[in-house]
Amino acid sequence: MHACRHVPYYRKVLSDAGITNGNGIVRLDHFCQIPLLDKDTIRLRFGNLKSDVLDASHLHENTSGGSTGEPARFLQDKIYSEMSNAAKTLDDIWSGYSQGERKVILWGSERDMLVGRETLKTRLGRLLRNEIWLNSYRMSNETLRAYVEKINSFKPVQILAYVESIYELSKFIERENLSIYSPHAIMTSAGTLLPHMRQKIEKVFNTSVFNRYGSREVGDIACECNLHKGLHVSAPTHYLEILREDGTAADAGEIGEIVITLLTNYSMPLIRYRIGDMGMWAKEPCSCGRGWPVLAEVTGRVTDNFRSKDGTIIYGGYVRQLLYYRDWIRKYQIIQEDYNLISILIVASEQKQDLREYYARELGEIAEKIKIVMGDCRVEYVFVNDIAPAQSGKFRYTISKVA
């Protein structure tokens, strides 16, 4: 009703979808007829998506991460901020962390933060919250060693981290045979937590990993509880749909596109927003009894999945798992350049001149298994010294330029 009355874009869209009429009657049984909202529409219709009852003193402008293209701008208000903080606090409680306890935050990018150049207000806020921030955007061996020393001396109750960053830190600790303090929990976000990553992080830090799912546009959407049987969607703040390509609702256990309706931002309502991620519903509710909808997993970005020439979507996780548990591969990125060309960037864990020949059998095996799902295509291997993260600081294991 708020969107209909106060947002020009939705005044027409909701009427056309049969949700509202001249008397303002809401028909939620027509909800699935509301057109999906994407970043391009937000960029083009930004002015018409703003509420006409804005309180400028309580507004904040944010942007999407831009990992799949040009970032989009969003307005967020005080109610959204307070509810978002409440959701974070609840997630932390589930992991066994209470506000004010020691926390290390391995986070950030060039757009988010530059450790050492923060304002006095920022530094004071972190001191009062008992937080230490470690910049994850660039992590050399020297930096990683310093981070280990800081964690050991600070002894945090929780570590909050980018998935890829804490995974890289875990591999470094294991590789260098270092001792590391074991926090009560590690909360990961800003990326896809893959099974082998969770296994490595939990083994090295000797603690439990809690997976949290969120974004700049809509805040924290879902989080694991202590049973780790899926991510509980924050039902009071988000309405989540998982859709097939034809727009119908996906069944439990079926991968589809995640579409979010944010229930707390009155300054710029986002209704049926295509956040750009893929996921699936759990087949059973979590036995913890919390009762909120449960995501079995978030499988990655829409553009992390590949597409064959006949239009078939190939789940990126199938291709990723072909490179799991190969000790000689330290880091990788798989790129679908075209329908008939897959490039695989590899950072090897050892320096050898003849790596391609030494691992020819394994490379051939990977290529053959890719061709099983992709059809007739060429698989090229490129050995590199490093693979940089995206501008947002996040790392993408699979990228489809076709999707």
C-alpha positions in Angstrom: 0.0 0.0 0.0 2.9 2.4 0.8 4.5 1.7 -2.6 1.2 2.2 -4.4 0.4 5.5 -2.6 3.9 7.1 -2.5 6.1 5.6 -5.2 5.3 6.7 -8.8 6.9 3.6 -10.4 4.8 1.2 -8.4 1.6 3.2 -8.6 1.4 2.1 -12.3 3.1 -1.3 -12.0 0.9 -2.5 -9.1 -2.3 -1.3 -10.9 -1.3 -3.0 -14.1 -0.6 -6.3 -12.2 -4.1 -6.2 -10.7 -2.7 -5.8 -7.2 -4.4 -2.5 -6.5 -7.3 -0.5 -7.9 -8.7 3.0 -7.4 -9.9 2.1 -3.9 -6.4 0.9 -2.9 -7.5 -2.8 -2.4 -4.6 -5.2 -2.2 -4.8 -8.5 -3.9 -1.8 -10.5 -2.9 -2.9 -13.5 -4.9 -1.7 -11.5 -7.9 1.7 -10.9 -6.4 3.5 -13.2 -8.9 2.2 -11.0 -11.7 4.3 -8.0 -10.6 7.2 -7.6 -13.0 10.6 -8.4 -11.7 12.8 -5.5 -10.8 16.4 -5.4 -12.0 19.4 -3.1 -11.7 18.9 -1.7 -15.2 15.4 -0.6 -14.3 16.6 1.0 -11.0 19.3 3.0 -12.9 16.8 4.1 -15.5 13.9 4.8 -13.2 15.7 5.9 -10.0 13.7 9.1 -9.6 10.3 7.3 -10.0 11.3 4.6 -7.5 11.8 7.0 -4.6 9.1 7.6 -2.1 7.5 11.0 -2.2 7.5 11.2 1.6 11.2 11.0 2.2 12.8 12.2 5.4 16.2 13.4 4.0 17.8 13.5 7.5 17.4 9.7 7.8 18.4 8.7 4.3 21.5 6.9 3.2 22.6 6.2 -0.3 24.2 2.8 -1.0 25.3 0.9 -4.1 25.2 -2.7 -5.2 28.5 -4.5 -5.3 28.8 -4.3 -9.1 30.3 -7.8 -9.4 28.3 -8.4 -12.5 28.5 -5.0 -14.1 27.9 -1.3 -13.3 26.7 -0.8 -9.7 23.2 0.6 -9.1 22.3 3.2 -6.5 19.8 2.7 -3.7 18.2 4.8 -1.0 17.9 3.3 2.4 16.1 4.8 5.5 16.4 4.6 9.3 13.8 1.8 9.6 15.7 -0.3 7.2 19.0 0.3 9.0 17.6 -0.5 12.4 15.9 -3.7 11.2 19.0 -4.7 9.3 21.1 -4.3 12.5 18.5 -6.3 14.4 18.8 -9.2 11.9 22.6 -9.1 12.2 22.4 -9.1 16.0 20.1 -12.1 15.9 22.4 -14.0 13.5 25.3 -13.3 15.9 23.3 -14.6 18.9 22.7 -17.8 16.9 26.5 -18.2 16.5 27.1 -17.7 20.3 28.3 -14.1 20.0 26.9 -11.2 22.0 27.4 -7.5 21.3 30.4 -6.0 23.0 32.4 -9.3 22.9 35.7 -9.3 21.0 35.2 -9.6 17.2 37.7 -9.6 14.3 36.3 -8.5 11.0 38.2 -9.6 7.9 36.4 -7.5 5.4 36.4 -4.7 3.0 37.5 -3.5 -0.4 38.8 -0.2 -1.8 35.3 1.1 -1.9 34.5 -0.1 1.7 37.5 0.7 3.7 41.2 1.4 3.7 42.6 0.3 7.1 44.8 3.0 8.6 42.9 5.8 6.9 39.6 5.7 8.8 38.1 8.7 10.4 38.4 9.3 14.1 34.6 8.5 14.4 35.1 5.2 12.7 38.1 4.2 14.8 36.2 5.2 18.0 33.2 3.2 17.0 35.2 0.1 16.5 37.0 0.6 19.8 33.6 0.9 21.6 32.2 -2.2 19.8 35.4 -4.1 20.7 36.2 -4.8 17.0 39.4 -5.1 15.1 39.1 -4.7 11.3 41.6 -6.4 8.9 41.5 -5.4 5.3 40.8 -8.4 3.0 41.3 -6.6 -0.3 45.0 -7.3 -0.6 46.6 -10.0 1.4 50.3 -10.8 0.9 52.1 -13.5 2.9 53.5 -10.8 5.1 50.0 -9.3 5.7 48.5 -12.7 6.4 51.2 -13.5 9.0 50.5 -10.2 10.7 46.8 -11.0 10.7 47.5 -14.4 12.5 49.5 -12.5 15.1 46.6 -10.0 15.7 44.0 -12.8 16.0 46.2 -14.7 18.5 46.8 -11.6 20.6 43.2 -10.3 20.5 41.5 -13.7 21.0 38.1 -12.9 19.4 34.9 -14.6 20.3 33.8 -14.3 16.7 35.5 -13.7 13.3 33.3 -12.2 10.6 34.9 -12.6 7.2 34.5 -12.7 3.5 34.3 -16.4 2.5 37.2 -16.3 0.2 39.4 -14.2 2.6 39.0 -16.5 5.6 39.5 -19.5 3.3 42.8 -18.0 1.9 43.9 -17.2 5.5 43.1 -20.8 6.5 45.2 -22.3 3.7 48.1 -19.9 4.6 48.0 -21.0 8.2 48.0 -24.7 7.3 50.7 -24.2 4.6 53.0 -22.3 7.0 52.2 -24.7 9.9 51.2 -21.8 12.2 49.3 -21.8 15.4 46.0 -19.9 15.4 43.6 -19.0 18.2 40.2 -20.8 18.0 37.3 -18.4 18.2 33.8 -19.6 19.4 32.5 -19.1 15.8 33.4 -17.9 12.4 30.6 -16.0 10.4 31.2 -16.0 6.7 29.4 -13.9 4.1 29.9 -12.0 0.8 30.5 -15.2 -1.3 29.5 -18.8 -1.8 30.7 -21.0 1.0 31.6 -24.3 -0.8 31.8 -27.6 1.1 35.6 -27.9 0.8 36.0 -24.3 2.0 33.9 -24.9 5.1 35.9 -28.1 5.8 39.2 -26.3 5.5 38.2 -23.3 7.7 36.7 -25.5 10.4 39.7 -27.8 10.5 42.3 -25.0 10.7 40.5 -22.8 13.2 38.9 -25.8 15.1 35.6 -24.1 15.3 32.1 -23.9 13.6 31.5 -21.9 10.5 28.1 -20.1 10.3 27.1 -19.1 6.7 25.2 -15.8 6.3 23.7 -14.5 3.1 23.0 -10.9 2.3 23.8 -8.0 0.0 24.2 -4.2 0.1 20.8 -3.7 -1.5 18.7 -5.6 1.0 20.9 -6.3 4.0 21.2 -9.7 5.7 18.7 -12.2 4.2 19.4 -15.5 5.8 21.7 -17.3 8.2 22.5 -20.7 9.6 21.6 -21.7 13.1 23.8 -24.0 15.2 22.4 -27.1 13.5 23.8 -26.0 10.1 21.0 -27.6 8.1 20.4 -24.6 5.8 20.0 -20.8 6.0 16.9 -19.5 7.9 15.4 -16.6 5.8 14.6 -13.6 8.0 10.8 -13.6 7.4 10.0 -10.4 9.2 12.3 -8.4 6.9 12.5 -10.3 3.6 10.1 -12.2 1.4 12.1 -14.6 -0.8 11.1 -16.4 -4.0 13.1 -18.9 -6.0 12.0 -18.9 -9.6 12.6 -21.1 -12.7 13.5 -19.5 -16.0 9.8 -19.3 -17.0 9.0 -17.3 -13.8 7.2 -20.1 -12.0 8.1 -21.1 -8.5 10.9 -23.7 -8.1 10.3 -26.8 -6.0 12.3 -27.6 -2.9 15.7 -29.0 -4.0 15.5 -27.3 -7.4 18.0 -24.6 -8.3 16.4 -21.3 -9.4 16.9 -17.6 -9.4 16.5 -15.8 -6.0 14.1 -12.9 -6.1 13.8 -10.6 -3.0 11.1 -8.3 -1.7 12.5 -6.1 1.1 9.8 -5.4 3.7 11.6 -2.7 5.6 12.8 0.1 3.2 10.0 2.7 2.8 12.3 5.3 1.1 12.8 3.1 -1.9 10.8 -0.1 -1.9 12.3 -3.1 -3.8 9.6 -5.5 -4.8 10.5 -8.7 -6.5 14.1 -7.6 -7.0 16.4 -9.8 -9.1 19.4 -9.9 -6.8 21.4 -11.9 -9.2 21.9 -15.1 -7.1 20.9 -18.7 -7.5 19.7 -21.0 -4.7 17.3 -23.7 -3.7 14.8 -24.3 -0.9 15.5 -27.1 1.7 13.3 -30.2 1.3 12.6 -30.2 5.0 12.2 -27.6 7.8 15.1 -27.3 10.2 14.6 -29.3 13.4 15.6 -26.3 15.6 12.0 -25.2 15.5 12.5 -21.6 14.5 9.9 -21.9 11.7 11.3 -19.5 9.2 11.7 -20.7 5.5 15.0 -22.5 5.0 17.4 -22.2 2.0 19.3 -25.4 1.4 22.1 -23.3 -0.1 22.9 -20.3 -2.2 24.7 -21.6 -5.1 26.3 -18.5 -6.6 25.6 -15.7 -9.0 23.3 -16.1 -12.0 26.4 -15.4 -14.2 28.3 -18.1 -12.3 26.4 -20.8 -14.1 27.3 -21.8 -17.7 25.0 -22.2 -20.7 25.4 -24.6 -23.5 24.7 -23.8 -27.2 21.2 -25.3 -27.0 20.3 -23.0 -24.1 20.7 -25.6 -21.3 21.9 -24.1 -18.0 24.9 -25.9 -16.6 25.2 -25.5 -12.8 28.6 -23.9 -12.1 29.1 -26.1 -9.0 29.5 -29.1 -11.3 32.5 -27.5 -13.0 33.9 -26.2 -9.7 33.9 -29.6 -8.0 36.1 -31.0 -10.8 39.0 -28.9 -9.3 38.3 -29.7 -5.6 40.8 -31.7 -3.5 43.7 -31.3 -6.0 46.5 -30.3 -3.8 48.6 -28.9 -6.6 45.9 -26.3 -7.4 46.1 -23.4 -5.0 43.5 -21.1 -6.6 41.4 -21.3 -9.8 38.9 -19.4 -11.9 36.8 -21.0 -14.6 35.5 -18.6 -17.4 33.0 -19.4 -20.1 34.4 -17.2 -22.8 31.9 -18.4 -25.4 29.7 -21.4 -26.0 32.6 -23.4 -27.3 35.5 -22.0 -25.2 36.2 -22.6 -21.5 39.3 -20.9 -20.0 40.6 -22.2 -16.6 43.1 -19.9 -14.8 45.2 -21.9 -12.3 47.6 -20.7 -9.6 49.7 -23.7 -8.8 50.8 -24.5 -5.2 54.3 -25.4 -6.5 56.6 -23.8 -8.9 57.5 -26.2 -11.8 58.4 -25.5 -15.3 56.6 -28.5 -16.7 53.3 -28.3 -14.7 51.2 -28.8 -17.8 53.0 -32.0 -18.7 53.3 -33.2 -15.1 49.6 -33.0 -14.6 48.5 -33.7 -18.2 46.4 -36.7 -17.1 44.4 -34.7 -14.5 44.0 -31.7 -16.9 42.7 -34.1 -19.6 40.3 -35.7 -17.2 38.9 -32.3 -16.1 38.4 -31.2 -19.8 36.6 -34.5 -20.7 34.2 -34.1 -17.8 33.5 -30.5 -18.8 32.7 -31.6 -22.3 30.2 -34.2 -21.0 27.9 -31.3 -19.9 29.0 -28.5 -22.3 29.1 -30.5 -25.5 31.8 -29.9 -28.1 34.0 -27.2 -26.6 37.6 -26.3 -26.2 39.1 -26.2 -22.7 42.2 -23.9 -22.3 44.4 -23.9 -19.2 46.3 -20.7 -18.3 48.8 -20.9 -15.4 49.1 -17.5 -13.6 50.9 -16.2 -10.5 47.7 -14.8 -8.9 44.0 -14.1 -9.7 42.7 -10.8 -8.5 39.3 -10.4 -6.8 36.5 -8.3 -8.3 36.4 -4.6 -7.5 34.0 -5.4 -4.7 36.7 -7.5 -3.0 34.8 -10.7 -3.6 36.2 -13.6 -5.6 34.3 -15.5 -8.2 35.3 -19.1 -9.0 33.1 -19.3 -12.1 32.2 -16.6 -14.6 30.0 -17.0 -17.7 30.3 -14.2 -20.3 27.5 -16.0 -22.1 25.1 -16.1 -19.2 
